[in-house]
Amino acid sequence: MSSVPPTPIDPRGPRFGAAITSAVLAVTLVVGPGTLGLILLVLQTAVFALGSLVGLGAQPYGIVYRLFVRPRLGAPTELEDPRPPRFAQAVGLVFAIAGLAGLVWAPVLFFVAVGLAFIAAVLNAVFDFCLGCEVYLLGRRVVGRPLSSEARA
């Protein structure tokens, strides 16, 4: 069974999104589990949900990148497979949901979950190291189905 790989994406888009995510999660951590923290975390959870469940094209930060940032940049030197960044969005979604659960059951869970999501976003934004992408690629290798070498991930 042969499947057609998805259309490659500009890797600068997810990195731009990671920068915004880092800022949102940093403010969320600073303000804590009060009303503003809840609002910010719910919004970021929605962003992660759209990126992972609907696709990177529906992710609000990606839309901002495509409409306002990308037209001002040169063409990307390489493209990447969208599956690893989409998986990373799903991982972010899990941590965001855990953070929301922490608001109800244990504030320490709020700080740990949001803090871990923040660290992953900063790694991507600052160092171009997508932790969720690497987990995805490792998982593909473990099951014996690595991505083609044509798309960077």
C-alpha positions in Angstrom: 0.0 0.0 0.0 1.6 3.2 -1.1 0.6 6.5 0.5 1.3 9.9 -1.0 3.3 12.0 1.4 1.7 15.3 2.5 2.8 18.6 1.0 6.0 19.8 2.6 5.9 23.0 4.6 8.1 26.0 5.3 9.9 25.0 8.6 10.0 28.6 9.6 6.2 28.6 10.2 6.2 26.1 13.1 9.3 27.9 14.6 7.4 31.2 14.4 4.4 29.5 16.1 6.8 28.1 18.8 8.0 31.7 19.5 4.4 32.9 20.1 3.6 29.7 22.1 6.7 30.4 24.3 5.5 33.9 25.0 1.9 32.8 25.8 3.1 30.0 28.0 5.6 32.2 29.8 2.9 34.7 30.7 0.6 31.8 31.7 3.3 30.6 34.1 3.9 34.1 35.5 0.3 34.9 36.2 -0.4 31.4 37.5 -3.6 29.4 37.8 -5.9 32.3 38.2 -8.5 33.7 35.8 -5.9 35.1 33.3 -3.8 31.9 33.5 -6.9 29.9 32.7 -7.9 32.1 29.8 -4.4 32.0 28.3 -4.1 28.2 28.7 -7.5 27.6 27.2 -6.6 29.7 24.2 -3.2 27.9 23.8 -5.0 24.6 24.2 -7.3 25.6 21.3 -4.3 26.5 19.2 -2.7 23.1 19.9 -6.0 21.4 19.1 -6.4 23.1 15.8 -2.8 22.3 14.8 -2.9 18.7 15.8 -6.5 17.7 15.0 -7.4 19.8 12.0 -3.9 20.4 10.6 -1.1 23.0 10.6 -3.0 25.1 8.0 -5.7 25.7 10.6 -3.3 26.7 13.4 -3.7 30.4 14.2 0.0 31.2 14.5 0.6 29.4 11.2 -2.1 31.5 9.6 -0.4 34.7 10.9 2.9 33.5 9.6 1.5 32.7 6.1 -0.4 35.9 5.8 1.9 38.5 7.3 5.5 37.1 7.9 6.1 34.7 5.0 5.4 37.2 2.2 8.2 39.4 3.7 10.8 36.6 3.6 12.7 34.9 0.9 11.8 31.4 -0.2 12.8 28.7 2.3 16.0 26.9 1.6 14.4 23.6 2.4 10.9 22.2 3.2 9.9 19.7 5.8 7.3 17.0 6.2 4.3 18.4 8.2 3.7 15.2 10.2 6.4 15.7 12.8 5.3 19.3 13.7 1.7 18.2 13.7 2.6 15.4 16.1 4.4 18.0 18.2 1.2 20.0 18.3 -0.6 16.9 19.7 2.0 16.6 22.4 1.5 20.2 23.3 -2.2 19.6 23.4 -1.7 16.7 25.9 0.4 19.0 28.1 -2.1 21.9 27.9 -4.9 19.6 28.8 -2.9 18.3 31.8 -2.3 21.9 32.8 -6.0 22.6 32.6 -6.6 19.5 34.7 -4.1 20.9 37.2 -6.3 24.0 37.6 -9.0 21.7 38.9 -7.1 19.0 40.9 -3.6 20.1 41.7 -2.0 23.5 40.9 1.5 21.8 40.9 0.3 19.8 37.8 -0.6 23.2 36.2 2.9 24.5 36.6 4.7 21.2 35.7 2.6 20.6 32.5 2.7 24.2 31.3 6.4 24.5 32.2 7.3 21.4 30.2 5.3 22.7 27.2 7.1 26.0 27.6 10.5 24.4 27.6 9.7 22.4 24.4 8.4 25.6 22.7 11.5 27.5 23.7 13.8 24.7 22.3 12.0 25.0 19.0 11.8 28.8 18.9 15.4 29.5 20.0 17.4 26.5 19.0 15.3 25.1 16.1 15.0 21.8 18.0 11.5 20.4 17.9 11.3 17.9 20.7 7.9 16.6 19.6 9.2 16.2 16.1 12.2 14.2 17.3 9.9 11.9 19.4 7.8 11.4 16.2 10.8 10.5 14.1 12.1 8.2 16.8 8.8 6.4 17.0 8.8 6.0 13.2 12.2 4.5 13.3 11.2 2.1 16.2 8.3 0.7 14.2 10.5 0.5 11.1 8.9 3.2 9.0 11.3 6.1 8.9 10.3 9.2 6.8 11.8 9.6 3.4 15.1 11.4 3.5 13.7 14.0 1.0 11.8 16.0 3.7 13.7 17.5 6.7 12.0 17.1 10.0 
